[in-house]
C-alpha cells in the first residue's frame, strides 16, 4: 500500500520538472529501483494510470530499472551480490555488512515534449 504515496511523489517530481521546462507533455519517466526495495512495479503502474489522468503526465510510459543488491563486508572489504538466503560474506563468513546498492529508489530521468519538439 505504500506504493500510493510513492507514486504521488513520482508524479509531483515529474510535473514540477516538466513545468520548469515549459513542457506540454511528459512522455517517459525512468525509475531506478533497488532489488531490495519493497516497491512493486505493477502497483506503481496501477496507481500511475489513475493519478496521472488529466495531467501533463497522462499516458507517460514508466520504465523500471532494477538495481542488483551489492553488499560490502566490513571485515575483509569483499564486495559481492548475495544469493538466495546466503547473506554472510562468502570470503570470510562475516555478518558485518553494508548495503552498497540495492535499496535505492529514484527518478533517473524524465522525457518531455515542448512546443519546440519536432
Backbone bond lengths (Angstrom), bond angles and torsions (degrees), N, CA, C in turn:
res aa  C-N    CA-C-N  psi(-1)  N-CA   C-N-CA  omega(-1)  CA-C   N-CA-C  phi
1 X - - - 1.456 - - 1.521 111.27 -
2 X 1.338 117.86 -17.72 1.456 119.66 179.98 1.524 112.25 -71.93
3 X 1.340 117.43 -5.87 1.461 119.99 177.46 1.530 112.24 -68.53
4 X 1.341 117.82 -25.59 1.468 119.83 179.24 1.526 111.40 -62.52
5 X 1.338 120.64 -55.05 1.466 118.90 178.86 1.531 112.46 -64.73
6 X 1.323 118.04 -30.83 1.462 121.04 177.24 1.523 109.50 -65.08
7 X 1.320 116.51 -44.20 1.464 120.92 179.72 1.528 110.64 -66.15
8 X 1.317 117.16 -37.88 1.469 120.31 175.68 1.531 110.30 -60.41
9 X 1.319 116.76 -39.63 1.471 120.83 178.50 1.528 111.39 -66.63
10 X 1.318 117.03 -41.99 1.469 120.57 177.53 1.526 109.85 -59.19
11 X 1.322 115.83 -44.63 1.463 120.38 -179.92 1.526 110.79 -63.62
12 X 1.320 116.85 -45.38 1.470 121.31 -179.56 1.530 111.28 -61.49
13 X 1.321 116.89 -46.25 1.468 121.65 178.70 1.526 110.19 -61.28
14 X 1.307 116.56 -45.20 1.466 121.73 -178.06 1.515 111.90 -65.05
15 X 1.326 116.86 -44.93 1.467 120.09 -179.89 1.522 111.45 -65.49
16 X 1.317 116.31 -40.71 1.461 120.19 179.35 1.536 110.46 -62.24
17 X 1.311 117.07 -44.52 1.467 121.51 179.93 1.527 110.86 -66.36
18 X 1.311 116.69 -41.43 1.467 120.92 -179.34 1.526 110.91 -66.47
19 X 1.308 116.95 -42.90 1.466 120.40 -179.93 1.523 111.41 -65.78
20 X 1.315 117.38 -34.25 1.465 120.91 178.08 1.524 111.25 -65.31
21 X 1.344 116.46 -23.67 1.463 121.20 179.75 1.534 112.04 -103.25
22 X 1.339 116.31 12.13 1.470 122.01 -178.49 1.529 112.65 54.16
23 X 1.309 115.33 43.33 1.469 120.90 -179.71 1.522 110.43 -72.56
24 X 1.298 114.46 151.10 1.468 118.98 172.39 1.531 110.32 -102.75
25 X 1.346 114.43 -14.51 1.468 118.93 -179.72 1.525 109.62 -163.80
26 X 1.342 115.80 146.30 1.464 122.28 170.45 1.522 105.78 -101.81
27 X 1.328 116.20 124.56 1.465 118.86 -177.42 1.527 113.36 -99.06
28 X 1.340 117.18 -35.92 1.462 120.63 -175.82 1.528 110.03 -145.87
29 X 1.335 114.91 145.61 1.461 121.29 175.23 1.525 107.03 -132.36
30 X 1.326 114.82 127.51 1.459 121.37 -178.10 1.525 109.26 -106.01
31 X 1.327 115.41 123.67 1.462 122.12 -176.57 1.527 109.82 -116.20
32 X 1.332 116.44 138.32 1.463 122.37 172.74 1.517 106.84 -108.62
33 X 1.326 115.22 125.14 1.457 120.87 -176.67 1.523 108.56 -131.59
34 X 1.313 116.05 124.96 1.459 120.83 179.14 1.516 111.98 -67.97
35 X 1.326 115.32 148.25 1.462 122.83 179.25 1.531 111.76 -56.46
36 X 1.332 116.84 -35.56 1.460 120.35 -179.59 1.520 113.03 -89.16
37 X 1.302 117.33 1.92 1.459 120.22 174.99 1.525 107.82 -68.11
38 X 1.301 116.58 148.04 1.468 120.06 -179.65 1.527 111.84 -89.77
39 X 1.323 117.49 10.11 1.456 122.49 -178.76 1.526 109.88 -74.80
40 X 1.334 115.99 133.32 1.465 122.25 178.24 1.533 108.13 -105.84
41 X 1.329 116.10 118.29 1.462 121.85 -176.12 1.528 112.69 -53.68
42 X 1.321 117.05 -47.71 1.468 120.89 -177.74 1.527 112.29 -61.80
43 X 1.309 116.95 -34.83 1.469 120.62 178.41 1.524 110.79 -69.18
44 X 1.332 116.19 -41.70 1.468 120.18 176.73 1.527 108.93 -59.71
45 X 1.328 116.35 -47.09 1.464 120.69 -179.29 1.525 110.72 -61.02
46 X 1.308 118.07 -42.18 1.469 122.29 179.62 1.532 110.74 -59.55
47 X 1.324 116.41 -51.02 1.465 119.92 179.83 1.527 111.52 -66.46
48 X 1.335 116.27 -36.49 1.461 120.80 -179.77 1.527 110.97 -58.29
49 X 1.310 115.90 -47.05 1.469 120.48 -177.07 1.525 111.48 -57.93
50 X 1.315 116.99 -34.65 1.466 121.47 179.76 1.528 111.98 -82.31
51 X 1.322 116.27 -49.03 1.472 120.79 -174.55 1.525 113.12 -67.24
52 X 1.314 117.55 -34.13 1.469 120.49 -175.02 1.527 112.86 -81.55
53 X 1.313 116.27 -10.00 1.462 120.20 -178.94 1.531 111.30 -56.68
54 X 1.335 115.73 129.79 1.454 121.06 178.28 1.526 114.21 81.84
55 X 1.350 117.99 7.83 1.461 121.57 179.27 1.531 109.55 -115.11
56 X 1.326 116.19 176.31 1.470 121.35 175.30 1.528 112.04 -61.06
57 X 1.311 116.52 -18.83 1.463 121.59 -175.90 1.528 113.33 -94.92
58 X 1.318 117.54 -2.10 1.466 119.51 -179.52 1.525 109.60 -58.69
59 X 1.312 116.17 128.85 1.460 121.63 179.36 1.515 114.44 84.74
60 X 1.333 117.70 -2.40 1.471 120.21 178.82 1.528 109.57 -65.01
61 X 1.320 115.07 143.28 1.455 121.13 178.58 1.521 109.15 -89.40
62 X 1.322 115.98 128.90 1.463 121.45 175.62 1.528 108.33 -92.86
63 X 1.322 116.17 130.99 1.467 122.21 178.37 1.519 107.24 -114.10
64 X 1.318 116.36 123.21 1.461 121.96 -177.52 1.525 109.85 -106.30
65 X 1.332 116.46 122.48 1.457 121.03 174.23 1.526 107.16 -114.36
66 X 1.322 116.05 119.76 1.462 121.31 178.98 1.522 109.69 -89.77
67 X 1.331 116.23 128.49 1.461 122.95 -179.83 1.534 108.06 -98.59
68 X 1.339 117.26 122.91 1.467 119.27 -178.97 1.533 111.39 -66.78
69 X 1.310 115.01 149.97 1.460 120.90 178.93 1.525 110.00 -71.91
70 X 1.316 115.41 135.61 1.455 122.13 176.57 1.523 107.13 -129.85
71 X 1.321 115.92 121.95 1.458 121.73 -179.88 1.523 110.20 -106.17
72 X 1.328 115.62 149.03 1.459 122.64 176.76 1.524 107.61 -121.07
73 X 1.309 115.95 124.20 1.466 121.18 177.02 1.521 108.59 -75.95
74 X 1.312 116.00 125.99 1.467 121.01 -179.31 1.529 112.88 -79.04
75 X 1.336 116.91 -9.89 1.464 120.06 178.88 1.528 113.06 -94.60
76 X 1.345 116.97 -42.83 1.471 118.45 -176.62 1.531 113.18 -117.63
77 X 1.349 117.66 0.17 1.474 124.17 177.15 1.530 113.45 67.23
78 X 1.324 117.10 18.35 1.471 120.98 176.89 1.529 109.41 -78.35
79 X 1.338 117.01 131.80 1.466 122.30 175.22 1.519 108.63 -101.92
80 X 1.330 115.82 139.19 1.466 118.75 -178.55 1.524 110.67 -159.30
81 X 1.323 114.12 158.24 1.457 122.10 174.26 1.531 107.03 -94.99
82 X 1.326 118.08 120.04 1.468 119.67 -179.19 1.527 110.62 -67.00
83 X 1.314 114.58 150.56 1.465 120.06 178.02 1.512 109.04 -121.17
84 X 1.314 116.74 132.93 1.456 121.97 177.31 1.512 112.79 51.95
85 X 1.303 115.25 -128.28 1.462 122.08 -178.17 1.526 111.86 -88.94
86 X 1.329 118.26 -8.95 1.460 122.29 -176.12 1.523 110.87 -79.98
87 X 1.337 115.76 107.01 1.454 121.00 179.68 1.517 112.90 -106.32
88 X 1.316 117.82 -23.83 1.466 120.88 -178.37 1.516 110.11 -60.98
89 X 1.317 115.61 149.71 1.461 121.48 179.53 1.537 109.65 -59.13
90 X 1.329 117.33 124.50 1.464 119.41 179.72 1.531 112.62 -71.19
91 X 1.322 117.17 -15.84 1.463 122.05 -178.92 1.533 111.50 -82.22
92 X 1.354 116.22 -47.37 1.473 118.79 -174.06 1.531 113.82 -127.52
93 X 1.349 117.72 -5.81 1.456 120.85 177.98 1.515 115.03 83.07
94 X 1.315 117.61 5.27 1.462 121.66 -177.49 1.528 111.81 -69.73
95 X 1.315 114.16 150.30 1.465 120.89 174.45 1.527 110.83 -105.45
96 X 1.336 116.41 2.78 1.476 120.74 177.44 1.522 107.98 -85.20
97 X 1.329 114.92 96.44 1.453 121.07 -171.19 1.519 111.69 -126.68
98 X 1.308 114.60 154.01 1.461 122.16 174.77 1.531 107.09 -123.65
99 X 1.333 116.52 131.79 1.464 120.55 176.37 1.531 106.84 -80.05
100 X 1.318 116.01 108.50 1.465 121.71 -177.57 1.531 110.79 -82.91
101 X 1.315 117.24 -36.63 1.464 122.10 173.58 1.516 108.68 -154.21
102 X 1.326 115.26 158.51 1.456 119.96 178.78 1.507 113.91 123.95
103 X 1.343 117.71 -7.06 1.463 120.98 178.21 1.528 112.16 -113.20
104 X 1.328 117.14 1.85 1.456 120.06 -174.43 1.531 112.85 -70.66
105 X 1.298 114.13 157.07 1.459 122.36 171.65 1.521 106.22 -152.66
106 X 1.327 116.30 112.43 1.458 118.99 -176.99 1.522 111.83 -151.38
107 X 1.321 114.22 153.51 1.452 121.02 170.43 1.527 105.19 -83.28
108 X 1.314 116.23 112.26 1.465 121.36 -176.65 1.525 111.30 -78.91
109 X 1.333 116.55 -46.56 1.464 119.77 179.01 1.523 110.25 -160.61
110 X 1.321 113.83 162.57 1.464 122.00 -178.47 1.523 107.39 -133.81
111 X 1.307 117.12 130.94 1.459 120.96 174.98 1.514 108.17 -103.61
112 X 1.328 114.54 131.10 1.468 120.20 -177.29 1.514 109.79 -124.81
113 X 1.331 114.58 164.17 1.452 122.40 170.93 1.518 106.91 -116.99
114 X 1.328 115.18 135.86 1.453 120.85 177.17 1.532 108.63 -118.64
115 X 1.311 116.49 177.08 1.461 119.29 177.45 1.522 111.24 -64.44
116 X 1.338 117.20 -23.22 1.457 121.69 178.90 1.519 111.92 -84.82
117 X 1.345 118.87 -9.91 1.459 122.05 -178.34 1.522 109.38 -65.98
118 X 1.360 116.22 143.88 1.473 119.08 178.65 1.510 112.92 -67.55
